[in-house]
């Protein structure tokens, strides 16, 4: 089996201070590929260094909605879209959960800026308590592909996401005791639109909930998903790995040929 952690943050100190050890443990658990997702220009620089120095790692470029009021140069970020280790734009999106978050207007304008990049790279969308706004914004831009990561929305929103051709990724949240509704949604998502992730160092799955998450734990997400969908873990591994490379075509060339 080969697993992909389709959304992790290897630059955070909780992971980075023992990065080689964490990646070694992941490899022992058959997690072979990692997409380390940037949240601002500073984390992009660190992600580039990580991905250039370690096999199996690629990265993205983007501004997380909770960082949308920070200073950044759109031209500077756009210059990295052709970098050989950058396979996606993200994470980008909207987050209306926090009272002290950047204003909705600022988040919306930043998302529109990210969507305006002249690039065919797929997007990694962060969406929290923001439907239907995020789909309204995306609908103004043609031919965008991507994934809604760490999905926690409703089945109605999932239908809209899938109808527009996007993928849906599940994290350790699916393993939580009170995530029955989310597990029902996981049954509904077509197998060719399914991804798994850790979002580490956050949202560690059961039985590690409340502790630091790490890439090896994506196998626990796969196990829960397999049980939920009534299939083998091997099938989830094959399906989600194939889906990852179908969506992130640049990663397929970059990682599978190394």
Order of alpha helices (4+ residues) and beta strands (2+ residues): beta-alpha-alpha-beta-alpha-beta-alpha-beta-alpha-beta-alpha-beta-alpha-beta-alpha-beta-alpha-alpha-alpha
